Amino acid sequence: MAKKKKFDTNPLDPTFPERVRQEAETAVLPKNRFKTAEFPPPSVTEEETRRFDGNEFGNFQSPYNGQNVPANYQTTNLADMNKASNRKVANVGLPENILTALPYIPWFVGLIAGILILLFVPKSETKVRFHAAQGLAAHIGILIVTTILGFADNFVRFADSANGIFQIVTMVMLIIFAVKAWQGKPVHIESVDGLTEWFEDKIKPKN
C-alpha cells in the first residue's frame, strides 16, 4: 500500500483532518509593543473666548448698513450732463456751446467754421474738436453727393430733382444738429465716422 502524502486531500481518508491538525503549528502573533498616542492636556495659559455684551457689540457695527442713505448724500442730476457749457474756450475766446454748433450751420459757413476751429482750438478741447471734425466731414459728404447728382443730371432724367430734395433734407438735418450741439446734447453722424477721425487727427492746431 502506497504511503499517503502529508497534504493529501482525499475526502475518503477519515484520518485526514486529525493529521493536519496535529502536523500544522498555530502561528501566534507577537503582542503589540506600541501604545495608543494620547493628546496632551490643554494648556493652562489658554484664555477662554471673550464674550461681548450688547453695548460692546454695538460699537463694532458699521453706521451705514446699505439701507439708510446718509443725510448728506445727493444723487447726480443726469439732466445736467447734457446742458450746454458757456465756458470760454482757450485760444478762441468763444463759448463752448457756440463753437460746437457752428460746424453744423448749413452751406459753407459750417465748413469754414470747422476748418478754423480745428486749426486754432487745442487738442485738449476734445468735445469742440470732435464737433468741428464731424461737421466738416458732414459738409464734405454732402458736397460730394450733390456734385455727383449734379453731374448725373446730364444722363439721368430725375437727378436734378433728387439733388434738390437731398439739399433740402440735409439742410434741415444740419440745422437740427446745430441746435442739439448748442444745447449740449450728443450728436453722432455714424456715416462719416471715418472721415471725422481723419480730420481730427490730420488737422492740428497751429500753436
Secondary structure, 3 states (H helix, E strand, C coil): CCCCCCCCCCCCCCCHHHHHHHHCCCCCCCCCCCCCCCCCCCCCCCCCCCCCCHHHHHCCCCCCCCCCCCCCCCCCCHHHHHCCCCCECCCCCCEHHHHHHHHHCCCHHHHHHHHHHHHHCCCCCHHHHHHHHHHHHHHHHHHHHHHHHHHHCCCCCCHHHHHHHHHHHHHHHHHHHHHHHHHCCCCCCHHHHHHHHHHHHHCCCCC
